[in-house]
Amino acid sequence: MENNLLFDFTVDKTAKTVYITREFDAELSMVWDAFTKAELLDQWVAPKPFISKTKYMNFEVGGKRFYAMVSPDGTERWALQEYTSISPKTNFKMFNVFTDKDENPDPHGSDWDYTFSEQNGLTKVQITIFNESFERMEAILEGFKLGFTASLENLESLLANLSGK
């Protein structure tokens, strides 16, 4: 596993957008699967000591993933993702919104755009997150950056285990 993999986390508050670029020492198909299959997502997407619990996931245009981040004390924070565009192993887009346990959404969510590419055995994932509400983005930004960074580190470890590196 390489230690000098690219990681960039940039915030453009004026545009209400977060840009994340992360390289992984793994084949593109393995990284794609880690982002698009519930059984793999649940192994890395929650920053420790939280766990992810997918109630259902249908990865197709118009399909949804409904899942919770579960804290050590059992508190659940639910979210719903609706897939709006999928170009296999290249790109997918989704709308993400926090919900209650009955799938009733918060007033504002965010649009996520994932782009995948592979070069010299490394897979690069570029993520653009546009927030409908500046206030929503401001309220969650610091915790989101810490949590998402930790989640990507979990993913790096999972990919290393899966590939035997």
Secondary structure by P-SEA (a helix, b strand, c coil): cccccbbbbbbcccccbbbbbbbbcccaaaaaaaaccaaaaaaccccccbbbbbccccccccbbbbbbbccccbbbbbbbbbbcccccccbbbbbbbbbccccccccbbbbbbbbbbbcccbbbbbbbbbbccaaaaaacaaaaaaaaaaaaaaaaaaaaaaacc
